Amino acid sequence: MENSITMRSLRVLCLEALSRRSTLKTLLICLVITTCLHFIINFEQIREHGDYKSLDLPLSYAELRDYEPLHLTHFETFPRDGPVKIPRIIHQTWKNTEIPRKLIGWVKSWLKNNPGYEYWLWTDESARALIQERHAWLLDTYDNYPENIRRADALRYVILYEFGGIYADMDVESLKNLDPMLRKYSCFVPQEPYEHPILYGNFEHLVINAVMGCREKHPFMKSLMENLPYFSHMWNVLDSTGPHFLTNMYKQYTHKHGDTNPMDSNAVYLAPAEYFFPTIDPSKHFWFRIQCSNFGKLTKIQKRACVSLKRLGGKRKPLNVSFTDHHWIHTYLDFRLSLKGPVDIHSVVPSVKIYKNTSFS
């Protein structure tokens, strides 16, 4: 009897508590937080592992085999000796000479795999000095970009036009010597992993500017510089200075020059993703799974991309043909702080060259 009364009392108390507005508000907040945590955990698991083998595509085994692979099955040969067409210079940019520790290993990889190459670091100060002294007509556009990443994008085109060499983002790791590429081509630009533009924008061959190589005074780099002011109004950095801008300019340039041999002095070679960007950006895994879950609504090339993900997975490793690997740090979006402070570039690369007042130090 007492137990029955106690149970009824508890139920009454619970109902009264639930009827209070503050209690309902607290429960709602807890539900929202739990849902968000569940979403974040799932997102991080997919982001880290990139598991696509489990993709449930409405295809039989025979139908899967019928899809043509996106990736190359045969690779070109490179000259083993001879002069280089692109100067042996590695260009990288940072806001100053203090480099975050997490990037140092990748910086060192360029010198380890490319002995004898010069290493030039471009800071915010030296970048503006270069543009002011050699391309003053571009300075107003450069100064009025709303984000630093746009200035960093624009700068790399100016650097390669003026001096030639190899530009590489700080989160790109060198895997082997670049001489074979430099002997064969006068200018090269890589493309992102094939699935990136297909599943995001339903088009193929997205040219990326995180690694590029070119001889000095190349007309393609000149066309990039000259078109920067006309795209400066674009809302998204990808369209104004980044990969979408570069892809647009590449298509215009190659269309204008027709079927030019990519080894010609004024040609531009579009390198396959396997050479410089063999691994998928982990931040895209979640969206790719969402896209492929709607397989029946996708275009033909998007279906090919989903089949490619199922075949190869998302957490890939560089191949023996890969010159570099991109670690997709997104330094312009990465606000994480290291417990240890930055390192001066001179202690990492004692021979570093920095542009100051029309010369290098």
Protein Blocks (a to p, Z undefined) as FASTA:
>chain_A
ZZmmmmmmmmmmmmmmmmpmklmmmmmmmmmmmmmmmmmmmmmmmmmnopaklpccfbdf
klmmmpccfbdfbdcdddfbdcdfbdcddddddfblcdcfklmmmmmmmmmmmghiacdd
ddfklmmmmmmmmmmmlmmmmmmpcbfklmmmmmmmmmmmmngpadddfkbccfbdfklm
mmmpmbdcddddfklmmmmnopghiadfkbccddehiaklmmmmmmmmmmmmpmblklmm
mmmlmmmmmmmmmmmnopadfkbmkbccdddfklmmmbccfklmmmmmmmmmmmmmpcfk
lmmmmmmmmmnombdcddfklmbdcehlolmlmccdcfbdcddfklmmmmbccdeehiaZ
Z
